[in-house]
Protein backbone atom coordinates (compact mmCIF):
# COMPACT_ATOMS: atom_id res chain seq x y z
CA UNK A 1 0.00 0.00 0.00
CA UNK A 2 1.58 3.25 -1.11
CA UNK A 3 1.37 6.65 0.53
CA UNK A 4 -1.19 7.82 -2.00
CA UNK A 5 -3.90 6.22 -4.11
CA UNK A 6 -3.31 5.03 -7.68
CA UNK A 7 -0.54 6.70 -9.62
CA UNK A 8 -3.01 7.67 -12.36
CA UNK A 9 -4.70 10.08 -9.95
CA UNK A 10 -1.52 11.50 -8.42
CA UNK A 11 -3.12 13.98 -5.98
CA UNK A 12 -0.55 16.51 -4.78
CA UNK A 13 1.06 16.02 -1.37
CA UNK A 14 1.93 19.15 0.62
CA UNK A 15 4.15 18.83 3.69
CA UNK A 16 3.04 20.85 6.69
CA UNK A 17 6.52 22.37 7.07
CA UNK A 18 8.94 22.90 4.20
CA UNK A 19 11.96 21.73 6.19
CA UNK A 20 10.31 19.11 8.38
CA UNK A 21 8.43 19.32 11.66
CA UNK A 22 9.97 21.76 14.18
CA UNK A 23 12.45 20.00 16.43
CA UNK A 24 12.38 16.86 14.26
CA UNK A 25 13.84 18.19 11.01
CA UNK A 26 16.39 15.37 10.92
CA UNK A 27 13.56 12.85 10.54
CA UNK A 28 11.87 14.45 7.52
CA UNK A 29 13.36 12.04 4.98
CA UNK A 30 12.60 8.87 6.94
CA UNK A 31 10.33 6.67 4.76
CA UNK A 32 6.76 5.87 5.76
CA UNK A 33 6.02 2.21 6.43
CA UNK A 34 3.17 0.18 4.95
CA UNK A 35 1.41 -1.86 7.66
CA UNK A 36 -1.74 -3.91 7.81
CA UNK A 37 -4.75 -1.62 7.23
CA UNK A 38 -2.67 1.46 6.44
CA UNK A 39 0.61 3.26 7.05
CA UNK A 40 2.83 4.20 9.98
CA UNK A 41 6.25 5.70 10.47
CA UNK A 42 5.09 9.24 9.70
CA UNK A 43 7.84 11.73 10.51
CA UNK A 44 7.17 14.43 7.92
CA UNK A 45 3.44 15.22 8.29
CA UNK A 46 1.54 16.19 5.16
CA UNK A 47 -1.76 16.84 3.42
CA UNK A 48 -2.89 14.96 0.33
CA UNK A 49 -5.05 17.33 -1.71
CA UNK A 50 -8.29 16.32 -3.46
CA UNK A 51 -9.83 19.26 -5.31
CA UNK A 52 -13.24 19.28 -7.02
CA UNK A 53 -13.45 19.23 -10.82
CA UNK A 54 -13.39 22.66 -12.47
CA UNK A 55 -16.74 24.36 -12.25
CA UNK A 56 -18.05 22.11 -9.47
CA UNK A 57 -16.36 23.61 -6.41
CA UNK A 58 -18.69 24.88 -3.67
CA UNK A 59 -15.94 26.69 -1.77
CA UNK A 60 -16.22 24.32 1.21
CA UNK A 61 -13.26 22.26 2.38
CA UNK A 62 -12.61 19.53 4.94
CA UNK A 63 -9.41 18.44 6.68
CA UNK A 64 -9.71 14.65 7.01
CA UNK A 65 -8.01 13.00 10.00
CA UNK A 66 -7.85 9.19 9.74
CA UNK A 67 -7.87 6.92 12.76
CA UNK A 68 -5.78 3.96 13.81
CA UNK A 69 -5.45 4.11 17.58
CA UNK A 70 -2.46 6.48 17.35
CA UNK A 71 -0.53 3.39 16.15
CA UNK A 72 -1.07 3.65 12.39
CA UNK A 73 -3.29 5.54 9.93
CA UNK A 74 -6.23 3.84 8.20
CA UNK A 75 -5.35 6.09 5.30
CA UNK A 76 -7.37 4.54 2.48
CA UNK A 77 -10.80 3.91 4.03
CA UNK A 78 -10.76 6.85 6.45
CA UNK A 79 -8.73 9.17 4.25
CA UNK A 80 -8.33 8.91 0.49
CA UNK A 81 -11.76 7.36 -0.17
CA UNK A 82 -13.46 10.23 1.62
CA UNK A 83 -11.24 12.81 -0.06
CA UNK A 84 -12.26 11.52 -3.48
CA UNK A 85 -15.95 11.40 -2.48
CA UNK A 86 -15.92 14.95 -1.14
CA UNK A 87 -14.21 16.25 -4.28
CA UNK A 88 -16.89 14.59 -6.41
CA UNK A 89 -19.48 16.59 -4.44
CA UNK A 90 -17.68 19.88 -4.95
CA UNK A 91 -15.88 19.94 -1.59
CA UNK A 92 -12.10 20.09 -1.34
CA UNK A 93 -10.69 17.28 0.80
CA UNK A 94 -7.31 17.42 2.54
CA UNK A 95 -6.15 14.09 4.02
CA UNK A 96 -3.81 14.55 6.97
CA UNK A 97 -0.89 12.26 7.68
CA UNK A 98 0.09 13.06 11.25
CA UNK A 99 2.82 11.82 13.55
CA UNK A 100 1.80 8.97 15.85
CA UNK A 101 2.28 8.86 19.61
CA UNK A 102 2.04 5.05 19.69
CA UNK A 103 3.56 4.35 16.27
CA UNK A 104 3.65 0.59 15.89
CA UNK A 105 6.83 0.72 13.83
CA UNK A 106 8.82 2.45 16.59
CA UNK A 107 10.02 0.95 19.85
CA UNK A 108 9.52 4.33 21.55
CA UNK A 109 7.76 7.04 19.59
CA UNK A 110 9.09 10.53 20.37
CA UNK A 111 5.67 12.00 19.62
CA UNK A 112 2.77 12.79 21.97
CA UNK A 113 -0.96 13.06 21.33
CA UNK A 114 -1.44 16.42 23.05
CA UNK A 115 1.71 17.94 21.56
CA UNK A 116 2.94 16.74 18.16
CA UNK A 117 -0.31 15.12 16.98
CA UNK A 118 -2.26 18.22 17.91
CA UNK A 119 0.44 20.44 16.40
CA UNK A 120 0.01 18.62 13.08
CA UNK A 121 -3.79 18.89 13.23
CA UNK A 122 -3.94 22.62 13.92
CA UNK A 123 -1.14 23.27 11.41
CA UNK A 124 -3.21 21.47 8.74
CA UNK A 125 -6.16 23.80 9.37
CA UNK A 126 -3.90 26.86 9.22
CA UNK A 127 -2.22 25.64 6.05
CA UNK A 128 -5.50 25.14 4.18
CA UNK A 129 -6.78 28.53 5.32
CA UNK A 130 -3.52 30.28 4.39
CA UNK A 131 -3.73 28.87 0.83
CA UNK A 132 -7.51 29.11 0.45
CA UNK A 133 -7.36 31.42 -2.57
CA UNK A 134 -4.94 29.10 -4.38
CA UNK A 135 -7.23 26.10 -3.86
CA UNK A 136 -10.53 27.89 -4.51
CA UNK A 137 -11.65 27.52 -0.90
CA UNK A 138 -13.68 29.93 1.23
CA UNK A 139 -11.56 30.46 4.39
CA UNK A 140 -14.77 30.68 6.44
CA UNK A 141 -15.93 27.22 5.29
CA UNK A 142 -13.02 24.96 6.25
CA UNK A 143 -14.13 22.16 8.54
CA UNK A 144 -12.61 19.02 10.01
CA UNK A 145 -13.64 15.37 10.15
CA UNK A 146 -11.91 12.69 12.21
CA UNK A 147 -12.34 8.98 12.69
CA UNK A 148 -11.57 7.17 15.97
CA UNK A 149 -8.16 8.51 17.10
CA UNK A 150 -8.50 11.12 14.37
CA UNK A 151 -11.91 12.03 15.79
CA UNK A 152 -10.22 12.66 19.13
CA UNK A 153 -7.82 15.09 17.42
CA UNK A 154 -10.65 16.75 15.47
CA UNK A 155 -12.59 17.28 18.70
CA UNK A 156 -9.54 18.72 20.45
CA UNK A 157 -8.82 21.04 17.50
CA UNK A 158 -12.42 22.23 17.70
CA UNK A 159 -11.95 23.15 21.37
CA UNK A 160 -8.40 24.54 21.32
CA UNK A 161 -7.89 27.06 18.54
CA UNK A 162 -6.80 30.64 17.95
CA UNK A 163 -7.00 33.41 15.37
CA UNK A 164 -3.35 33.13 14.35
CA UNK A 165 -0.40 35.40 14.97
CA UNK A 166 -0.44 38.37 12.57
CA UNK A 167 3.21 39.09 13.39
CA UNK A 168 4.46 35.57 12.66
CA UNK A 169 7.21 35.32 10.02
CA UNK A 170 5.60 32.13 8.67
CA UNK A 171 2.44 33.08 6.72
CA UNK A 172 0.82 29.78 7.74
CA UNK A 173 1.05 30.77 11.40
CA UNK A 174 -0.82 34.00 10.65
CA UNK A 175 -3.96 32.02 9.76
CA UNK A 176 -6.52 30.96 12.34
CA UNK A 177 -7.01 27.34 13.32
CA UNK A 178 -10.73 27.26 14.21
CA UNK A 179 -12.71 24.79 12.08
CA UNK A 180 -15.98 26.07 10.59
CA UNK A 181 -17.59 22.73 11.50
CA UNK A 182 -16.57 19.39 12.99
CA UNK A 183 -17.58 15.83 12.18
CA UNK A 184 -16.62 13.30 14.84
CA UNK A 185 -16.99 9.72 13.62
CA UNK A 186 -16.74 7.23 16.53
CA UNK A 187 -14.15 9.57 18.09
CA UNK A 188 -11.71 8.30 20.67
CA UNK A 189 -11.85 9.68 24.22
CA UNK A 190 -15.38 11.14 23.88
CA UNK A 191 -15.41 12.00 27.59
CA UNK A 192 -12.83 14.70 26.85
CA UNK A 193 -15.24 16.59 24.60
CA UNK A 194 -16.32 19.76 26.41
CA UNK A 195 -18.15 22.07 23.99
CA UNK A 196 -19.05 25.71 24.56
CA UNK A 197 -21.46 28.10 22.89
CA UNK A 198 -18.60 29.09 20.57
CA UNK A 199 -17.86 25.51 19.46
CA UNK A 200 -18.05 24.82 15.72
CA UNK A 201 -21.30 23.11 14.63
CA UNK A 202 -20.90 19.37 15.11
CA UNK A 203 -21.96 16.18 13.34
CA UNK A 204 -21.53 13.08 15.56
CA UNK A 205 -21.55 9.47 14.36
CA UNK A 206 -21.46 6.23 16.36
CA UNK A 207 -22.92 2.75 16.23
CA UNK A 208 -24.93 1.20 19.04
CA UNK A 209 -22.24 -1.45 19.55
CA UNK A 210 -19.24 0.89 19.42
CA UNK A 211 -17.51 0.99 22.81
CA UNK A 212 -17.61 4.79 22.85
CA UNK A 213 -21.30 5.21 21.95
CA UNK A 214 -22.30 6.13 25.52
CA UNK A 215 -19.57 8.74 25.75
CA UNK A 216 -20.63 10.30 22.47
CA UNK A 217 -24.24 10.39 23.63
CA UNK A 218 -23.04 12.32 26.69
CA UNK A 219 -21.13 14.69 24.40
CA UNK A 220 -24.30 15.30 22.38
CA UNK A 221 -26.06 16.39 25.57
CA UNK A 222 -23.18 18.73 26.41
CA UNK A 223 -23.36 20.31 22.96
CA UNK A 224 -27.09 20.83 23.44
CA UNK A 225 -26.62 22.28 26.93
CA UNK A 226 -23.94 24.65 25.62
CA UNK A 227 -26.40 26.04 23.08
CA UNK A 228 -24.69 24.37 20.13
CA UNK A 229 -26.98 21.41 19.30
CA UNK A 230 -25.25 18.94 16.97
CA UNK A 231 -26.54 16.51 14.39
CA UNK A 232 -26.19 13.02 15.88
CA UNK A 233 -26.42 9.87 13.74
CA UNK A 234 -26.50 6.53 15.54
CA UNK A 235 -26.37 3.37 13.45
CA UNK A 236 -27.26 -0.20 14.32
CA UNK A 237 -24.27 -2.34 15.16
CA UNK A 238 -20.80 -0.86 14.86
CA UNK A 239 -20.23 2.22 12.72
CA UNK A 240 -16.50 1.56 12.99
CA UNK A 241 -16.85 -1.96 11.62
CA UNK A 242 -19.20 -0.77 8.88
CA UNK A 243 -16.80 1.87 7.58
CA UNK A 244 -13.75 -0.37 7.98
CA UNK A 245 -15.52 -2.99 5.85
CA UNK A 246 -15.85 -0.41 3.05
CA UNK A 247 -19.62 -0.39 3.22
CA UNK A 248 -21.67 2.79 2.88
CA UNK A 249 -20.65 5.52 5.32
CA UNK A 250 -23.73 6.30 7.49
CA UNK A 251 -23.66 10.07 7.12
CA UNK A 252 -27.37 10.71 7.60
CA UNK A 253 -28.83 14.23 7.28
CA UNK A 254 -25.71 15.97 8.58
CA UNK A 255 -23.92 15.20 5.31
CA UNK A 256 -25.15 18.54 3.98
CA UNK A 257 -22.35 20.11 6.04
CA UNK A 258 -19.91 18.76 3.46
CA UNK A 259 -21.87 19.14 0.24
CA UNK A 260 -22.94 22.73 0.84
CA UNK A 261 -20.61 24.04 3.55
CA UNK A 262 -21.92 25.74 6.65
CA UNK A 263 -22.56 29.50 6.70
CA UNK A 264 -20.31 29.84 9.73
CA UNK A 265 -17.54 32.38 10.03
CA UNK A 266 -14.27 30.94 11.36
CA UNK A 267 -11.32 32.98 12.47
Helices and strands as residue ranges (DSSP letters): E 13-15, G 25-27, E 33-35, E 38-40, E 46-50, E 61-65, I 76-80, H 81-88, E 92-97, I 113-117, H 118-130, H 132-135, E 142-147, H 149-157, G 171-174, E 181-185, G 190-192, E 201-207, H 213-225, E 231-235, H 239-244, G 252-255, H 256-260
